[in-house]
Amino acid sequence: MTTNKTSNLVKVVYFDEESASDLLDISAGGKVSASKEQTKERTAEVEAEAGAKAAAKFNWLPFFGGSAEASAAASMSAVGRSILNKTLSNTILTDYLSKLDDAKGVVKLVGLTVTARSDSAAYMKMYTPYFAMLKMDELPVNLAALDDALEAAKGYYELVGRDTEGAKSILRFNIHAFRNNYGLADLGRMQLVFHGIAVGKATESSLTMQAEIAPSVEPASSTGLDVVDGFSTDPVDLLVVYDVVFAGVEYVGE
């Protein structure tokens, strides 16, 4: 049955602010950067004013002296930075969503099920945070340090997306862009809408740890001689690679 429905965003799971900011800057010719600076300056003024008020509350306590004022100012400075970061983040997010229809190259991906290959770095990254709880002194590898090693070696992690018709694609995620304490492992348990930018093509087998460490193990691409000899050159194994800018949950209402 076909019904008229409207979609509303109700949960932000992932947002790559740097990519979105670059996209907005390119679209606006640098005007967004100026807007962000104005927001930053205004938030800094609010932070300074709040810090001064907080410090003034302790002035009547002589035994606290200057240390109380400094402590209060430092505390409010930390709060101010938090407010500043959140304000800038939400400003970029709001601008991005409001201008999404005009953004060229951003594809909305719906109905995808995302998984990690069991032999991929993404799969390992899902479970390395738990290794710190394991005591395996006899192993030659420090499992507790493996999570830090993976994060230092790789900033983006790839998952395989499959739509309702079985077609696959590769989705790349910035490990630092998750919001609300979500992570890679949560993506496969949620019904999400993804916004991605197609950046190229790759085989699913290229996602394995072995292929990343030794890329030369990938099969060589087909040549003209292969065509003459009858080898198939159908690029069915090449999947579109999307850099994910946003992932969230939409409420679909009547």
Secondary structure, DSSP 8 states (H G I E B T S, - for coil): -----EEEEEEEEEE-HHHHHHHHHHHHTTHHHHHHHHHHHHHHHHHHHHHHHHHHTTTT-TTTHHHHHHHHHHHHHHHHHHHHHHHHHHHHHHHHHHTGGG-TTEEEE-S-EEE--TTBHHHHHHHGGGGGG---TTSSS-HHHHHHHHHHH-SEEEEEEE-TTS-EEEEEEETT-B-TT--HHHHTTS--EEEEEEEEEEEGGGGBHHHHH-GGGS-----HHHHHHT----GGGEEEEEEEEEEEEEEEE-
